[in-house]
Amino acid sequence: MSPGAAAEVLSEREASAVLHERVRRFGREQLRGEVPGESFEQLALSIAAHQRRHNPVLAQLWAQAREVAGGKLEQIPAVPADAFRLGRVASFDPAQDCARFQTSGTTGGAGVHVFRSLETYRELSVAWGERELFGRAAAGGAQRWTVLALAPAFEPERRSSLGYMMQELMRELDGRALSGGAFDAREPGRWLVAQGRLELAALERGVARAYERGEPVALLATAFALSWLLDALGGARLPLPPGSVVMQTGGFKGHVRTLDDAALAAATCAALALTPERLIGEYGMTELSSQLYDTGFGCGPGGQSCYREPPWLRVTPVDAITLRPVPEGEVGLARFTDLANVDSSLVVLTQDQVRRVPGGLVLLGRRQGASLRGCSLAVEALMPARAEVG
């Protein structure tokens, strides 16, 4: 029996579990360099069929789509990222929620991405993060790391997908207490932003501990936290151990202080004694379950950062009016097809502008102007749910 036929006789929850396992297996095979048992397209179409059957928002979008789907990826309707602010985008009942990750809400209110299971999110985000952040920097692939975060400690009530990913990278790639013994995700000195303050002394202690261990530091940080750190250092240097890496994510959205990417990268590398290839940008969204990493600030074409997606994520630049793919090298809106989004929306359309270049994507910032075609369909699809709540 084919996977699609088998799903017909399973409950929604059982069918979802099967799809999750297929996605994780696909990811493992890809990262090991093996020929996968099924293609990206096969998996994507299976997930799309499942969501069309069980996800009210997707069902409504399919019903109102101008094109009749003909078994092609580009014909799968995309949910605009803004739809996550308007209502629930999920194939399962709220009673089954195990996590509710929330966007910052700085542009039009917070959006929520709900999860019934974090197993796929955790496995794939850690595997790709390990490869992109640490695999390129580690000598022989067996390096131990002291992992620190310029961020508040992750707590379920914070609803931060980034915080959760940072925590799981700590657990998987360090897995020890800073003072020795068993790993504690809430250990003081591991998370370096607390009660609205950046804990510079704690960072200095963590770096000193890494020197004592004879291992590099992996510092996970937002762009704003790095800017904050530079202010706290006041021109002083805090050299990280040889081989250390810094993950930078996010911008200055919602903050008064700004600093352009090139200036921040240069200042960070100087302050922490990093070479540019060891300052690695991360791009993620609450509405996705997968992340992209760059190849080192300023290492892409023309000095731009070039991001690459994992094998289970595809980013397609599309025309803002027709929503059709644009030729390689031209600017389009980012259409994400994320296999790890089994229980929400396989395809998410953003207003972020991107350009496909050899080796990855260049991120060009948010598009200004009219609403995307498709937003009205998503709003209409969510209106019944909003009426029931009100």
N, C-alpha and C positions, 0 to 999 in steps of 0.2 A: 504494500500500500504506500502511495506517495505521501510525503509530509503534508501536502495540502489536503489530501483525502482523509488522512488520519485526524487532522484538526477538526473535521466535520463531526466526528463522533465523540470529541472530547468536550468537557465543559470549558467555559472561557478561561478559567484559572488554569486548568490542565494544559490547554492549548498555549497559553502564555508561557508556562513553565517550559514547554517543549521548545518554543521559539527562543527563549532566553538561553537555553542550553545550546541550541544551534549557533546562536551568535557568539557565545563564549568559545565554542569549539572552533568556529571560523577564525576568531581572533587569535587563539593559540596557534593554529596552523599557520596563519599568516606571519606571526612573529617568529615562528621557528623556521620560516622559509620553505614550508611544505606546500605541496599542491593541495588546496582546500577541497573538501569533499563536495562542496556546492559553491556556486558563484555568489558574488555580491548581489547580482540582479535577482537570482532565485530567492535569496533570503529577503531582500527588500520587498519583492512582490508578495511573498508569504505574509510578511508583517503587515503590509498594506491591506491585504485581504482580511486579516484578523481585525485590524483597526476599523475597517469599513463596516465589519459585521457588529462590532461591540462598542465602538467609540461614537457617541452621538454627534460630536462636532465633526468628525471625519465623515460620518454617514451623510450629514447634511451637506458638507462640501462636495462629496461625490455626487449627490443628487442634483446640485446646482451647477456643477462644473460645465463649462461650455463645450468641452471636448469629452467624448465618450472614451473611457480608458480602453486601450487596446493591448495591455500587457507590456507597456513600456514605462521605464522609470520616470521619464520626463512628463508623463501624463498623470502621475500621482498628485492629487491636490496637496498644496502646501498650506500649513497653518501659519498665518503671520505670528511672529513672536508676541505681538501686542495682544493676541487672543488669550494668552495665559494670564493677562490682567483682568479679563472680562468674565471668566468663569472657569469651570473645571474642564481640563483637557485630559481625559483618562478613559480607559476601557474597563475600569473596575469600580466597585462601590467604595464610598469614603470610609466605611467601617474597616476596610482592609489597608488603609494608609499606614505605612511604617515611617515615612519621611515626607515632609512638605518643605522643599527648598524654596526660598523666597528671593526675588530680585531686590535690588536696592530701592527701587521705586522712585528714582530721582526724575524720571520722565513719564508723568502721567499715572503714577500709582504703582504699587508693587504687584508683580506677577508671581504665581505659585506653580511649581512643577511637583506633582505628587508621585510617590513611588510606593509600590506594594512590596518590592524587594530591592535591596541595594547590592545584591550579589554581583550582578553583571556590571553595574556602575563601578563598584570597588575593584573587581578583578581587572577590567580593561583600563580604567584610569590609572591604576597603579602600574600595570604592565607597560603602558605607553609612557608614563612619566618616568619610570625607571630607565627605559631605553633612551628616551630623548634627553633627560636631564643628567642621568648618571652613566648610562652605557657609553656615551661618547667621551666622557671625562675619566672614567675609571680605568685604571691600569689592569689589564688582564681580566676585567669583569668581576673581580673578587674583592673589590675595595669596600671597606666599612666606612660609614659616614656618620657624622654627628649632625642630625637634622634639627634645625631651629626655624621658627616662623616669626616674621615681623607682622603679627596679626593677633587678634584676640583669640583666646582658647575656644575651640569648637564646643558648642553646647547645642543639644537638639532644639532648644527654644530660639537659638539664633537663626536657625533655618538657613544656614549658609552652605551651599554646595561646595564652594571653594574651601571653607573651613573643614568640611568633611574630607575632601580630597587631601588637604594638607595633613590632617590627622592620620589618614591611612598610609600616606607616604612615610610619615614618621614611624608608624608601627611596623611597616614592612621593611624599610630600608635602614632603620636604626634599631628599633625594638629593644632598647635598653634604657634604664633610668640614667639621667646625667650623672648621678652620684653612685651608680652601680646598682645592680639588682634588676627586678622586673620592670618592664615598661609601664608607665603610667601616663595616659593621654593628657591628664590635667596637671602634670608635674610642674611646679613653679620653675621658671627659668627656661622652659621649653617654648612657651608662647610669650612674645616680647612686647605686646601691647596689652595693657591692663588698666581699667578704670580711666580710660581716656589719656593714658600716658605711655610713651615709649620707654621701655626699661633698658636704657643703655648699659647700665652696670650689669644687668643679667646677660645681655649679649656678650659683653666683655668676658664674663665668667664662662659662658658657653664656648666661646672661642678658645679661651685658655684651656678648658677641659679637652677640646679637640687636639690642641697642641700636645697635651700630656699623653693622649691616646696615640698620637702619631698618625692621625687621620684627618682628611679634609672635612670642611663644613659644607652642608647644603642649606643655604638660607632661602627660605620661601617667603616672598614678599610681594606686596602691591606696590605700584609705582608711587602712590602717595606716601606709603610707609618708608620707602627708600628716600624720598625727598625729606621726610621728617627726620630720618636718621642722619642725613647730611647736615641738616640744621643743628641737630644735637651734637654732632661731632665738631661743628664750628671750625672746619678747616683742618682738624686733626685727622690722622689716618688710623684705621683699625685693620691691619693686614690679616686676611684670612690665611689659614694654612695652605701650603702648596696643593694644587689640584682642586681647590674648593670651587663650587658653583653657586650662582644666585639665580633663582627663578623670579622673574618679574612678571606680574600680571596686572591688568586693569590700568585705568588712567586716573584722571583727576576729577571725574564726574562728581558733582555735588560738593567740591572743595574749592576754596578761594585760591589756594596756592596752585600754580601751574608751572610746568617745566617741560620743554619739548624733549622728545625721545632722545635725540642725539646728545643734548646737553646733560640729561639725566644719566645716560649710559656712560658718558665720558667721566662725569663726576663720581659715579658709583665705582667704576673700575679703578679710578685713581685712589679713592678713599679706602677701598677694600683690597687693593693690590691684585686685581683681576685682569686677565687678558680679555679682550672683547668677546671671544668665542665662549667664554665661561659665564657670561651674562646672557641668560636664555629666556626669551619672552614666551609666555604662555597665554593662549587665547581660549577662553571658555565662556559659556553662557548658562545661566540657570535653566533655560529651556532645553538645553542639550545634555547628553550623558557622556560626551566625548570632548577631548581637548586637542588643540593644535599647539605646536611648539615651533619657535623660529630657529634659524640656523646660526644665531649669533647676531647681536645688534649691528647693523651696518654691513652685514656680510652678503646681502642679497644684491640683485641687479641695481646698479646706480647708487649703491650705498643704502638702499632700503632693506628693511627686515623682510625676510621671506619665510613664511610659515608653511608647515606641512601637516596634513591630516593623517590620522592612523588609517589602516586598511579598512576599518569598519565604518568610516565616515567619508562622505564625498561632499565637496563644496563646489557648487556650480554657479558661476557668475551669470545672472540672467538680466534681460532687458527690463527696465522699470515699468514699461507700458505693456509689453506683450508677455512678459515672464518667460520668454524663450531664451535658451542659452545664447550668449554672445560669443563671437570668435575669440580664440586665445589671444591674450594681449590686450583686449578691450575691457573697459571697466563695466561691471554689472553689480547688481545686488546679490548678496550671498544667499543662496538656496542650499540649506544643509540637509543631506540625507543621512541620518544617524541610525544605524542598525541597533544601537544600544537603547534607543527610545522605544522599546517594545510596547510599553503600556500607555504611552502618551501620544506623541505624533512623530511618525517616521520622518516626515519632511517638514522643516521649519524655514520660513522665509523671513529674513531680517531686512532692515534698511541700512545695513552696513555695506559699504561699497568695497569691492575686491577686484583684483586683476590676477588672472592665471598667468604665471610665467614658468619657464623651465625650472623645475625643482620645487614648485609650491605656489603659494599665494602671497600677494602683497595686499595688506589691509590699508584702506584709504579713508576710513572714517565714515560717519553716518551721513546718509543722504538727507538733504533738506528739501522740503516741498510737499507735494500732494500725497495723500494716503495711497498705499499700494492697492492695485486691483486685487480683490480677494479678501481685503479687510472687512468689507461690508458683508460678504458671505459668512465670515467667521462670526461677526457680531450677530447676524441674524440667527446663526446656528446656536448661539449661546443665549439668546433672548429668553426662550422658554425656561431654561434653568434659572436665570436671574429672576424671572417672574415668580417661580415657585418659592425661591428664598425670600423674596420681598413680601 
